Amino acid sequence: MKPRCPLFAFLFFMVFSVLPGQEAAPQHDASADTDASGPFPLSLLLDAVLSGEIFWRPDWPVAMPPDGFTLISGGALSLILTLPAGFLDAAPGGAGGAETDVDAANPEYRITRNARGRFLELPFCLNGTFYQAAVVYDPMNPGLIRKITLENPVSPDPWEFEFLQYNGEAPSLARINIEGTWYFVAPEYLDRRVNETWYDPDGLAQAFFSLEYREVEGKKRLISADSRSDQGEAVLTYEYNSAGRISGLSAPETTVTALYTAAAQPRYWERPGENYTLQWDENGFLIRLTGVLTGDTPEPQLLDIRYDYILDMRGNWTERREVSFVRRFGRLVPEAETTITRVITYEDN
């Protein structure tokens, strides 16, 4: 089984299978999707760029390190996370056990910031797939975004988002090129709600999204993403814990829940057919992940992964070895291992 995030795939498939003025598209298994092939709420991308932070979410691929973009101490001007080829396509916890192309490049996910501390590059997760985003700001008004480019891991053509007009600090018109298909988006801001209508170049509506926000722990947080058509409605809802971390994601017929430690680190999360427990040491390092997969196997599949680290002078990890164990003849024995690396440049270097 490959690690997937079925929530967005399920939600957006429902949206685009019946668009205004179109007949319903043929049904297919949305859980098999690994990328977004059409419109999605532009506000999700903008929220990620403007947040200034990258926190683990329970809809991330299981193989993506939950602490891949966080530090124990110090501020990073840049961070490069390098994963083995095929790492995110391996079975959860089976990193190194899946066959991969030895000539394939190891994927890199980069965080870089400008002198104002704003993202110039950042990873962005959509439909269970991680993309690399690059941001260009207006040279005359550095607070405004002019362009975002998403590198799509399954397509040679990057997605381009150009922000043509602003109403104050809020974009009012964007032009988007997704794999050679052009769209225009006109966001509408209504107090705690953002409405997005996606048009084709002829001005015909292709999709509509409505996103609702509220303040959680002093910050604006997305509460629901609502997509409507003449044939029905699909809603994705978010829940947060007292620290402002996402504790639940719910879409029709599927739910993800997560629990956190007192230090706001994920310690348990559950998805349809699978659940995972993470153990952290007193210094804030992940030391073990265990899991149970029941969805695609005749018998429950047990996971057990241990972690070893190499640290830099700031106490942040720059190399992590992940060893997967299996139970044989009543004993746990190591089966596969892999190593991921990080290169960190600090703000005060």
C-alpha positions in Angstrom: 0.0 0.0 0.0 1.3 3.5 -0.8 0.9 6.4 1.6 -2.0 8.5 0.5 -4.0 11.5 1.7 -7.5 10.5 0.5 -9.3 13.6 2.0 -8.5 16.2 -0.6 -8.6 13.7 -3.4 -12.0 12.6 -2.4 -13.4 16.1 -1.8 -12.0 17.6 -5.0 -13.0 14.6 -7.2 -16.6 15.1 -6.0 -16.4 18.8 -6.9 -15.1 18.4 -10.4 -17.1 15.3 -11.3 -20.1 17.6 -11.6 -19.3 21.2 -12.6 -21.9 23.9 -13.3 -23.2 23.4 -16.8 -21.5 20.1 -17.4 -22.6 16.5 -17.3 -21.2 14.2 -14.6 -17.8 12.8 -15.4 -17.3 9.0 -15.3 -16.7 7.7 -11.8 -13.2 6.6 -10.9 -11.3 5.7 -7.7 -10.3 9.0 -6.2 -8.1 7.4 -3.6 -5.7 6.4 -6.4 -5.0 10.0 -7.3 -1.6 11.4 -6.2 -1.8 14.9 -7.7 -4.4 17.5 -8.4 -5.1 17.5 -12.1 -7.4 20.6 -12.0 -8.6 23.5 -9.9 -8.2 23.5 -6.1 -8.8 26.3 -3.6 -6.1 28.9 -4.4 -6.4 30.1 -0.8 -4.8 26.9 0.4 -1.6 27.8 -1.4 -1.7 31.4 -0.3 -2.3 30.4 3.3 0.8 28.1 3.2 3.0 30.9 1.7 1.8 33.6 4.1 1.8 31.4 7.2 5.5 31.7 7.8 5.5 28.3 9.4 5.3 24.6 8.3 3.6 22.3 10.8 2.9 18.6 10.5 -0.7 17.8 9.4 -2.5 14.4 9.8 -3.0 14.4 6.0 0.7 14.3 5.2 2.1 11.1 3.6 3.1 8.8 6.4 6.7 8.5 5.1 7.3 12.3 5.2 9.1 13.1 8.4 6.8 14.9 10.8 9.7 17.0 12.0 11.3 17.4 8.6 10.9 21.2 8.6 11.1 22.0 12.3 14.1 22.9 14.5 14.9 22.3 18.1 16.7 25.6 18.4 17.8 28.5 16.2 16.1 30.1 13.2 16.8 28.9 9.7 17.3 31.1 6.7 17.2 28.0 4.6 16.7 24.3 5.0 17.0 21.5 2.5 15.5 18.1 3.2 16.8 15.3 1.0 14.9 12.0 0.8 15.9 8.7 -0.9 14.5 8.2 -4.4 11.0 6.6 -4.2 10.9 7.3 -0.4 7.4 8.8 -0.4 6.1 6.0 -2.7 7.2 3.2 -0.5 4.8 1.4 1.9 4.4 3.3 5.1 7.4 2.5 7.3 8.9 0.4 4.5 11.4 3.0 3.3 14.2 1.2 1.6 12.1 -1.9 1.1 10.4 -0.8 -2.1 12.1 -1.1 -5.5 13.1 2.2 -6.9 15.0 3.5 -9.9 18.6 3.7 -8.7 19.3 6.5 -11.2 16.3 8.6 -10.1 17.2 11.8 -8.4 16.7 12.1 -4.7 13.9 14.6 -4.1 14.7 17.8 -2.3 12.2 20.0 -0.4 13.6 23.5 0.3 12.7 26.3 2.7 14.3 29.7 2.0 13.4 33.1 3.3 14.1 36.6 2.2 15.4 39.4 4.4 11.9 40.1 5.6 11.6 36.5 6.8 9.0 35.6 4.2 9.0 32.4 2.2 10.8 32.4 -1.1 10.6 28.6 -1.3 8.6 26.1 0.6 7.1 22.6 0.4 3.4 22.4 -0.2 1.2 19.2 0.3 -1.9 18.7 -1.8 -3.8 15.5 -2.2 -1.1 13.5 -0.4 1.6 14.7 -2.8 4.4 17.2 -1.8 5.2 20.0 -4.3 8.0 22.6 -4.2 6.7 26.1 -4.4 8.8 29.2 -5.4 7.5 32.7 -4.6 8.2 36.0 -6.4 7.2 39.3 -4.7 6.5 42.7 -6.2 9.8 44.6 -6.4 7.9 47.9 -5.8 5.7 46.5 -3.0 7.6 43.6 -1.3 4.5 42.7 0.7 2.5 41.6 -2.4 3.0 38.2 -4.1 3.2 38.4 -7.9 3.9 34.8 -8.8 4.0 31.3 -7.3 5.4 28.3 -9.2 4.7 24.8 -8.2 7.0 22.0 -9.3 4.8 19.0 -10.0 6.6 15.7 -9.3 4.6 13.8 -11.9 4.7 16.3 -14.7 7.6 18.2 -16.4 5.5 21.3 -16.6 5.4 23.5 -13.5 2.1 25.1 -12.4 2.2 28.9 -12.6 0.0 31.2 -10.5 0.2 34.9 -11.5 -1.5 37.5 -9.3 -2.6 40.2 -11.7 -4.7 42.5 -9.5 -4.9 43.3 -5.8 -7.6 45.0 -3.7 -5.4 46.4 -0.9 -3.3 43.4 0.3 -5.8 40.8 -1.0 -5.5 39.4 -4.5 -8.6 40.1 -6.6 -7.6 38.4 -9.9 -5.2 35.5 -10.6 -4.2 33.8 -13.8 -3.2 30.1 -13.5 -1.6 27.6 -15.9 -2.0 24.0 -14.8 -0.3 21.6 -17.2 -1.2 23.7 -20.2 -4.7 24.5 -19.1 -5.5 28.2 -18.3 -7.8 29.4 -15.6 -8.7 32.8 -14.1 -9.7 33.1 -10.4 -11.5 36.0 -8.8 -11.5 35.6 -5.0 -14.1 37.4 -3.0 -13.4 38.2 0.6 -16.4 38.4 3.0 -15.4 38.9 6.6 -14.5 35.3 7.7 -15.1 33.7 4.3 -13.3 33.6 1.0 -15.2 32.6 -2.2 -13.3 31.5 -5.3 -14.8 31.2 -8.8 -12.5 29.5 -11.4 -13.1 30.5 -15.0 -11.8 29.3 -18.3 -10.4 31.8 -20.8 -13.9 32.2 -22.4 -15.3 33.3 -19.0 -17.2 30.1 -18.3 -17.3 29.1 -14.6 -15.4 25.8 -14.0 -15.4 25.5 -10.2 -16.5 27.3 -7.1 -15.0 27.1 -3.6 -16.0 28.7 -0.4 -13.6 28.7 2.6 -14.6 29.7 6.1 -12.1 30.9 8.7 -12.1 31.7 12.4 -9.5 32.8 15.0 -7.9 29.9 16.8 -5.3 30.8 19.5 -4.9 34.3 18.1 -4.4 33.2 14.4 -6.6 32.8 11.4 -7.4 29.1 10.8 -9.4 27.4 8.0 -12.5 25.8 9.4 -14.2 24.4 6.2 -13.7 24.2 2.5 -17.1 24.0 0.8 -17.7 23.2 -2.9 -21.1 23.3 -4.4 -22.8 22.5 -7.7 -26.3 21.9 -9.0 -25.9 18.2 -8.2 -24.9 18.6 -4.6 -22.3 19.8 -2.1 -19.0 18.5 -0.7 -17.5 19.9 2.5 -14.2 19.4 4.1 -14.1 20.5 7.8 -11.2 21.1 10.1 -10.9 20.7 13.9 -8.2 22.2 16.1 -6.8 21.4 19.6 -6.1 24.0 22.3 -2.6 24.7 20.8 -4.1 25.5 17.4 -2.9 22.2 15.7 -5.2 20.3 13.4 -6.8 17.5 15.4 -9.3 16.4 12.8 -10.2 16.5 9.1 -13.5 15.3 7.9 -15.0 14.8 4.4 -17.9 12.7 3.3 -17.3 9.1 4.4 -13.8 9.7 5.6 -12.2 11.2 8.8 -8.7 11.7 10.1 -8.0 12.4 13.7 -4.7 13.3 15.6 -3.5 13.7 19.2 -0.5 15.7 20.3 2.0 15.8 23.1 2.2 18.7 25.5 4.9 20.1 23.3 2.5 20.1 20.3 4.2 17.1 18.6 2.0 14.4 17.0 1.8 11.3 19.1 -1.1 9.4 17.5 -3.2 9.7 14.4 -5.8 7.5 12.8 -7.0 7.3 9.2 -9.3 4.9 7.5 -7.7 1.5 7.7 -4.6 2.6 9.5 -3.3 4.2 12.7 0.1 5.3 13.9 1.8 6.0 17.3 4.9 8.2 17.6 7.2 8.4 20.5 9.5 11.4 21.3 12.3 11.7 23.8 12.7 14.4 26.4 14.8 16.5 23.9 12.1 16.5 21.3 13.5 13.9 18.9 11.3 11.2 17.3 12.6 7.9 18.4 10.0 5.4 17.3 6.9 5.0 15.1 4.6 2.0 15.3 1.5 1.4 13.2 -1.3 -0.9 12.2 -2.6 -1.2 8.7 -5.9 -3.0 8.1 -7.3 -1.5 4.9 -5.6 -3.4 2.1 -4.2 -6.5 3.7 -6.0 -9.8 4.7 -4.4 -9.5 8.1 -3.3 -6.4 10.0 0.2 -5.3 9.0 2.3 -4.1 11.9 5.0 -1.4 11.5 7.9 -0.6 13.8 10.5 2.0 13.0 13.4 3.3 15.1 15.4 6.4 14.5 19.1 7.4 15.1 20.5 11.0 14.6 23.5 13.0 13.8 23.2 16.6 15.2 24.8 19.9 14.3 26.2 22.4 16.8 22.7 23.9 17.4 21.3 20.6 18.4 19.2 20.1 15.2 19.4 16.9 13.3 21.2 16.9 10.0 21.0 13.1 9.3 18.5 10.5 10.4 18.8 6.8 10.0 15.4 5.0 9.9 15.4 1.3 10.6 12.3 -0.8 10.0 11.7 -3.9 12.2 9.5 -7.0 11.6 8.5 -9.7 14.0 9.9 -13.2 13.1 9.7 -16.2 15.4 8.5 -14.0 18.2 11.4 -11.5 17.9 11.8 -8.1 16.3 14.6 -8.1 13.7 15.7 -5.2 11.4 14.5 -5.6 7.9 15.3 -2.4 6.0 16.9 1.0 6.7 17.3 4.3 5.0 18.9 7.7 5.7 17.5 11.2 5.1 19.6 14.4 5.4 19.1 18.1 6.1 21.3 21.0 5.3 20.5 24.0 7.5 21.7 27.6 7.1 21.0 29.8 10.1 19.8 33.4 10.2 22.8 34.5 12.2 25.5 32.7 10.3 
